Amino acid sequence: MSSPSVFPNTYPYQNEPIWSRSEKRIARTVFDAALKQELQEIMQEAKQKASRIKEPAELWELERYLTRRRKDIDQRHDFRVSRLARVLGRLLYERKISEKELRGLGEDKMKAIRSCAKVWSDEAA
């Protein structure tokens, strides 16, 4: 037996828009493409760094680079619905995705994504 929600009209957070199944699918497609592109760039950079290794100590420098990049990716690419607008907003700000790719999302989602992109832009200025 489940108890009624303490906050029946808040899902999952008061200020978060509710994502439909089709919107989640669009977001996932865009998210996955951006993540794949970033991982490809890291792989290319790692291969270049590996090809320049001459001394054993340089091997650990490559490992540190990969660890830093993995942590960065893990932090920035978080597909939880509660973080989705912020993640897509950052990707939009970084020009890793475009608004055109987000076509099909509701205006409430786009407004939240644009707002997050603007916050990133303002913080960078």
Residue pairs with C-beta under 8 A, 6 or more apart in sequence:
7 14
11 18
12 81
12 82
13 82
16 81
16 82
16 85
16 112
17 85
17 106
17 108
17 109
17 112
19 27
19 81
19 84
19 109
20 106
22 104
23 104
23 105
23 106
23 109
24 81
26 102
26 103
26 104
26 105
27 79
27 84
27 88
27 102
27 105
28 79
30 88
30 91
30 97
30 101
30 102
31 77
31 79
31 87
31 88
31 91
33 97
33 101
34 77
34 91
34 96
34 97
35 73
35 77
37 96
38 73
38 77
38 96
39 73
42 66
42 69
42 73
45 65
46 62
46 65
46 66
49 61
49 62
49 65
50 62
52 58
53 59
53 62
76 87
76 90
77 87
78 87
79 87
85 109
85 112
85 113
85 115
85 116
86 116
88 97
88 102
88 113
88 116
89 112
89 113
89 114
89 115
89 116
89 117
89 119
89 120
90 116
90 117
90 120
91 97
92 98
92 99
92 102
92 113
92 114
92 116
92 117
93 116
93 117
93 118
93 120
93 121
93 124
94 120
99 110
99 114
102 109
102 110
102 113
105 113
